[in-house]
């Protein structure tokens, strides 16, 4: 039964993205209207107005409703959702469905069939499960299997299922190129300009699949895979044992030296943190309650790397001298001795027993909790690969550059705000900052442009940046040179 009503189509879209929360982004691809000069620059819209916009589920359904009402042409949407506003494989968050895209009109045997006949007479009996939806795309056929609760870590399994489907249905016109996790398909209710017809849902079933529902398609069962891996591991172990017996895997002198160097470096990082912690607590007049334990930890590190007693006592005495109130000689030797030592305490245990505060952790390198390390990592991650600035700082500097350039051209604040699609108050604040901090603004811009130009000239990091962003940055570089001159 053909389902062309708006409610039925919205029900299908909601079924596909059933797991989408407010953080998930869904791609909608069509020819967009140019809304602002800034978007024109961002997406190179003079040449191409057909691009992706990523949005949350509510905004997506709102757009879909208006597209269906207007019967807009050539509109696509992503079957999987994304964590960020980039339709890239590394940003996929939820795997929602598998779509088999049949271009059966390219096969001589089936080119005279319509979509319904192709499904009913050729494909239906060969499918492993009842489809969630069958869609007439205008020139081809989509067979959709929606499933729940499939996180991105199952991407390899997801692709393996796609390959199994391809091996079974390639002779029936299944498109091998339409198997990406970023796959987009035509939106039901939209108009296909190539076939001059509306995309229709031919059949909809409220299925309740999970990705494990398709495991029976594989040639081998889970138990067979486990057995194979065990045999493979046993074979590798035998091979390694034989090579060790022949002396192939015996460590060379260089290997041993490299390992010792790494151990020494790691230990020095711990000792530097101990020194810094003592310095901070001396400054805050914290003299007791942690001295014995910090000496114990230092001696544990030396013992862990098979250091001698003399080496243990050497670092213990060094740290003891840093305390405002040092321990007695006997306490250093006896109290801090790591008796019955098996392994060093974990970093979390050290932090807990030393009662290291969040503020103290910010001054340390190794003695940080996982959350603090994650914060530091995220901070480093926010730095743009081509400039020594965060992406937010870079965006602000780029905006101020454009504001200054347009102001030099004699534009009024209202006109600048309309061109860049920002508030007039933002333009006013930017101009006030530039006027009051002209030297600082110029210096920041020069430094950013210098680093950007160096990356472009050496081609060292620029290849890791998407082409559209490269184009935008090149234009900004040219704009900045004109402004600085």
N, C-alpha and C positions, 0 to 999 in steps of 0.2 A: 504494500500500500504506500503510495507516494505521500510524503509528509511535507507539505509546503507552507503550513501555517507558521506564523512568527513564533507562537508559543512552543510549537514542536521543535523548531530549530534552536531556540534558546534552551530548551530542556536538553537537547543533544550537546550543546556547548557546555552547559553546566555539568553534564555527565562526564565529559572529557576532562574538565578541570575541577573535579570534585574535591581534590585534596589541596586546592590553592588557598593559601591564607593571605593575609593583608600584605605580607612581605614578597610573595611570589609575583613575578612579572610575566605577562603573556604578550607575545609579539603579534602585532596587527600590521600587515604589509599591504599598502595600496598607494595610489597616487594622491598625495596630500596637497591641500591648498597651502600656498606660501603665506604664513601668518606674520612673519617679522623678518627684518633685515638680518637679524642674528641667526635665525634658522637657515636663511639663505646661505650665509657664510658657513655655518656648521655642517650642513649636509650637501653643499654644492648644488643647490636647488635650481640654478640656472640651467644646468644640463639635465638634471634628473630629479623629478619630484616623487619618484616611486622608491620608497624606502620603508624600513621597519620603525615602528614606535612600540615601546614596551610599556605596559600599564598593568595595574592591579585588576582583579577579577571583576569588580563592580564597574570600573571604567570601561573595561573590555566589553562587558555585556551591554552597557549603554551605547557604545559605538556600534556594536553588532546590530542592535535593534534599529538604529537609525539607518544603517547600511541596507538592512533587509527592506525597510519601508521605502527607501529611495531606489532599491534595486541597482545599487552601484556596481560598476563593472570591475572585474579583475581584482578581487580582494582576497587576501590569504590570511591565515592565522596559524600560530604554532601549536602543535599538539602537546608539546612539553612546555613546562614553565621554567623561568630563570630567576636566579637570586638577585642579579643586578640588571641594570638597563642596557645589557649588551647581549645580542643573540649569538652567543658563541658557546661552543661545546663545553669549555671549562666552567661556564657559569650556569649550566643546567642544574636545576634543583630537584624537580619532580619528573619522573618518567611516567606519563599518564596513559599512553596508548601506542599501539603499533598500527600503522596504516599501510596496507598493501595497495600500491598505485599501479593499476593495470592500464597500459597504453595498448589495448588489444586491437585497436584500429590499424596498427602497424603490421599485424599478422595477417597474411593473406587469407587464412582459413576463417578468421573471425571478423574481418573488416566490415562485413555487411550487417552484423548484428547490432542491435541497440543495447544500451547498458543493462536493462532489465533481462533481456534474453541471454546476454552473456553470463549474467549471474545465475539465473534460474536453470539454464540448460547446460552450462559448461562448468562453472566454478562451485556452485552450491554443494554438490555431493562430494567434492574433493577437499573441502575445508575441514580442518581438524575439530573446530568448534563453531557454534553459532555466532555470527558476527554481532557486535554491538550495533553497528550501522553499516548500511550499504548506500553509497552516494554516487549519483550520476554527476561527474565533474564537467560534463559538456562534451568532451571528446574522449574521455576515458571513464574509469571506474575506481572508486576508493572502497576498500573493505577495511573497516575499522574495528579493532579490538581494544576496548578500554579496560584498564585494570586499576586497582587501588593500591595505595601504600607501597610504591616502588621507588626507593630513594636512588640517588645518583650513583651510589657505590655499586649498584647492580648494572652499571652501563655495559660491562663486558657480556653479561648474560643477555641483556637486552639486544645487543648487536648479534650475538650468537643465534638467538631466536629468529631475527631478521634474515640471517644467512640461510637458516634451515627453510624458512618460507620461500626464499629466492630459489633454492635448489629444487623445490617442488613445483614452483609456478613460473619460472623464467620462460618456459616454452609457451606460456599463455599470455605473454606480454607484460609481466611484472617488471617495473622499472628498477634496475639495480642502483641507479643514482639517487633514488628517493628512499634512502635508508639511513639518513643521518639523524642524530639525536636533536638536531636543530630543524628538522623537517617542518615545512609549512604546507598546508593544503588549502584549496579554495573554500571560502566560507559559503555554506549552504544559504540560499536566498540571494546570493550575488549573481551578477551577470557575466558569462564567459564571452568575451568579445571575439574569440577565435571561432567558436562554434555558433555564436549568436543565439545562445540559449541560457536559461537560468539553471544554476547548480541546485540539484534536488536530492532530498533524502528518499531513497526508494524503500528502505526498510529500517526500522529502529526497534531494537530489543533491549530491555532494561537488564542487561547481564550483570553478573557479580563476579568477575574474574580477578585473580591475582596473577602475578607473573609466573608463579609456580604452576599455574594451570596449563602452561605450555611446555613444561619440562618433558612431558611424555613424547614430544616430537623428536627429542634427541635420540641418537643411535644408542648411546650408552646410559645406563642408570647411574645414580649417585654412588651406589656401592661399588660399581665397576670402576669408577673414576678413583675412588679411595684405594682400591686394591692395586690399580695401575700405579698410583703415586707411591705407594709403599714399596712396590717392586723396583720402581725407578730410584727411590732413595737408597734402597739396599744395594743396587747396582753401583750407584755413585760412591757409596761408602767402601765397597770392595775395591773399586778403582783407586780411590784415595789411599786406602791401606797399602795397595800394591806400590803406588808411587812413593809413599813415605818409606817403605822398605827399601826402595831403590835410591832414596836420598833426594828425590825430586822436590819434595815439599819441605825439606829442612831449611830453616831460616838462614839467609845469608847474613854476613856481618852488617851490611847496609840496612837490611830489614830490622835487625835488632837495634841498631843505632837510631833508626827513625822512630821505633816504638818507645825507646827510652826518652827520646826528645819530646814526644807527645805527652808521655806520663809526667815528665818534669814540667812541661808547660802547664798542664792541668793543675798540678800541685801548686805551682807558683800563683795561679789564679786564685786558688783557695786561700793561700797564705796572704796574698794582697788584700783579699776581702776581710780576713781576720785583722790585719793591720788597720784597715780603714774603719772597721767596726770599733776597735779599741780607741782609735782617734776620736770618733764621733762620741763615744760614751765618756771619754775623758773630758771632752768639751762640755758635755751635759752633766758632769759631776756624778756619773754612775761608776762606782769604784768596785763594787762587790756583786756576788751572785752569779757570775758567769766566767770568772777567771779560770777556775780549775777545768771547766768543761771545754773552753776554747783551746787550752793547752792539750787536753786529752784528744780533741779532734785533730789538732796539728800533728800530734805523734801518730795518730791512726793513719793519716795520709802518708806519712813516711814509711810506716810499717807495711801499709798496703802495697807499696812499690818495693818491698824487700830492702828497705833502708836499714842501716845499722843503728844500734843504741846511741852511739855518739851523734849520728845525724838527727835522731829524734830529740835528744837533749839540746842540740845546737839551736834548732828552731824554737823549742820550748823556752829556752833562756832568752832568745831574741825577743819573742813576744812578751815574755814576763817583764822585760826591761821597759816595755812601752806602757805598762799599767802605771797609773798615778800612785797606786799602792801595790807594789810588787809582792808576790808570794815569797815565803821563805825558801831557801835552797832545798830543804827536805821535802817541802810540799811540791815543788816543781818535779823532783825526781820520783817521789813515791805516789802522791795523790793523783797525779795526771797520767800515771802509767796505764796503758791499754792492756789490762790483764784479760786473758781468755779471748784475745782478739780473733774474730773470724772475718768480718768485713766492715767497711766504713758505714756509718749511719747515712740514711738518705738525706737529701737536701731538705725535704719537708721536716724530717725529724730534727735536723740541726736548727732550722728556723724556729721550730716550736720550743726546743729546749733552751736555746739562746734568747728566746722571746724577742726576736728581731721585728721591729715595727715596720709598717708600710713605708714610713718616711725614711727609715734606715735602709730598707731594701733598694730604694731609688738610687742610693750612692754605691751599691754593690753590683758586682758583675755575675757571680756564680750563685751566691746565697740569695736567690730570689724565688718566690713561689711561682707556680706555673702561670697563675693569672697575671702576675707582674711581668713575666717574660712574654706572655701573649700581648699585653699592652704595648710593650717595647717593640715587639715584632710588627704589630699593627701600625705603630707610629712610623717605623721604617718603611712599611709597605705603602703608606700614604704618600711617600716622597716620589715625585714623578721621575721616571727613568732618565729623562734628558736634562732635567734641571734640578738643582739642589733645593727644591721647594716642594711643599705639599701640593696636591692637586687643587685644593681650595685656594691656596695662596697664588698659584699660577693662574687660576681662573679670574681671581680678583685683579691681578696685575694686567692680564690681557684685557679685561673690561675697562680698566682705567686708561690703558693705552688707546683703546678705541674712543673712549670719551674725550680724551685730550686731543686726538686727531680730528674728531668731528667739531670740537670747540674751536680749534685753529682754523677750520674751514668756514667759521662764522655761523654755525648752527646754534639755535637757541636751546636751552635746557629741555624744553618740552619736545622739540624735534628730535634731540638726541635720545631721549627716553623712548619715543615711539620707534625710532630706527632700531635701537638695540633691544626693544621689548623689555624694558626695566622701568622701575618707578622713577618719577622725577626727583624724589628725595634722594635716591641712590646717586643720581647724576650730580646733585648739589653737593652731597658728602664727598664724592670722589674729587670733584673740582676743588673743594675746600682743602682736602688733604694734599692735592698736587700743589696748590698755591702756597700752603704753609710748610710743606716738606719737599720743595722742588728738588733740592740737592739729593735727598734720600731717595725720592722716587726715581730720579735719573740714574743714581748709582745702582739701585735694584734692577732697573730695566737693562742697564749696560751689562751687569753680571749675568743676568738670565740669558741675554742675547749672545753673550760671549760663549757660554757653555753650550747653548743650542747650536750655534754656528760651528763650534768645535766638533760636536757629535755629527753634524751633517757632513762636514769636510772629511772626517776620518771614517765615516760609515760604521762606527763601532757599535753604537746602541740604536741608531735610527731604524735598523732593520727589524727591531723588536716592536716597533710602533706600527699600528694599522695605517693603511695608505691614506684614508680620509683624514686621520689626525695629522699625518705628516704634511698633508696639503694645507690644513688649517694653521699649523705651526709655521710653515714656510711663509704663508701670507702675513702672519703676525710679525715674523722676523723682518719682512720687507716694510711693513707698516711702522715698526719700531725704528728702523734705520732712518726712514723719512722724518719721523718725529724728533729723533735725537739730532739730526742734522739741522 
